[in-house]
Amino acid sequence: MADDGKSPTERPVDRQEKIAEEARRDLERIGEQGEVVGTSAMARAARASLERAGNHLGAADAPADDPIEIWGTRIGRGLGVVFFIGLLVYMAVTYL
């Protein structure tokens, strides 16, 4: 007879407890190593987008040795955002 890993003296309750304990360990390991599908990826993407937008509006790509160009870039990009929001409001009032 093939050995299936069960000892003949082992009670069914003991086997069930072993299986349950192994399942708990597996679930804990998965919880530690895994991540919730969707939420973490979306959160990372949102943080990256906000960081890129902040760097863009803050003129991180402008030369650091020219304060006039830095502030001019910041003002121009800020006015662009204000214009865009104004355009959205105008279109919503006009067409909706």
C-alpha positions in Angstrom: 0.0 0.0 0.0 1.4 3.4 -0.9 2.3 5.9 1.8 -0.1 8.9 1.5 1.5 10.8 4.4 -1.2 9.8 6.9 -0.2 7.8 9.9 -2.7 5.1 10.8 -2.8 6.3 14.4 -3.5 10.0 13.5 -7.1 11.1 14.3 -9.1 12.9 11.6 -9.4 15.9 13.9 -5.6 16.2 14.2 -5.3 16.0 10.4 -7.9 18.8 10.0 -6.1 20.9 12.6 -2.8 20.5 10.7 -4.5 21.4 7.4 -6.1 24.4 9.0 -2.8 25.6 10.5 -1.0 25.2 7.2 -3.7 27.2 5.4 -3.4 30.0 8.0 0.4 30.1 7.5 -0.1 30.2 3.7 -2.6 33.1 4.0 -0.3 35.0 6.3 2.6 34.6 3.9 0.4 35.7 1.0 -0.8 38.7 3.0 2.8 39.7 3.8 4.2 39.2 0.3 1.3 40.2 -1.9 -0.7 43.3 -2.4 -4.3 44.1 -3.0 -4.9 44.0 -6.7 -5.7 47.4 -8.2 -5.5 49.6 -5.1 -1.8 49.7 -4.7 -1.1 50.1 -8.4 -3.6 52.8 -8.7 -2.3 54.6 -5.7 1.3 54.4 -7.1 0.1 55.7 -10.4 -1.8 58.6 -8.8 1.2 59.6 -6.6 3.5 59.5 -9.6 1.1 61.6 -11.7 0.8 64.2 -8.9 4.6 64.3 -8.5 5.1 64.8 -12.2 2.4 67.6 -12.2 4.0 69.2 -9.2 7.5 69.1 -10.9 6.0 70.5 -14.1 4.2 73.4 -12.5 7.1 74.0 -10.1 9.4 74.4 -13.2 11.8 71.6 -12.1 13.0 71.4 -15.7 14.0 75.1 -15.9 17.7 76.0 -15.4 18.4 76.4 -11.7 20.8 79.3 -12.2 18.2 81.6 -13.7 15.5 82.7 -11.2 13.7 84.9 -13.8 13.2 81.9 -16.1 12.1 79.7 -13.2 9.5 82.2 -12.1 8.4 83.0 -15.6 7.9 79.3 -16.3 5.9 78.9 -13.0 3.7 81.9 -13.8 3.1 80.8 -17.4 2.2 77.3 -16.4 0.0 78.5 -13.6 -1.9 80.8 -15.9 -2.3 77.9 -18.3 -4.0 75.9 -15.6 -6.3 78.8 -14.7 -7.2 79.2 -18.4 -7.9 75.5 -18.7 -10.2 75.5 -15.7 -11.9 78.7 -17.0 -12.4 77.0 -20.4 -13.9 73.9 -18.7 -16.3 76.1 -16.7 -17.3 78.0 -19.8 -17.9 74.9 -21.8 -19.9 73.3 -19.0 -22.2 76.4 -18.6 -22.6 76.8 -22.4 -23.1 73.2 -23.5 -24.6 71.4 -20.5 
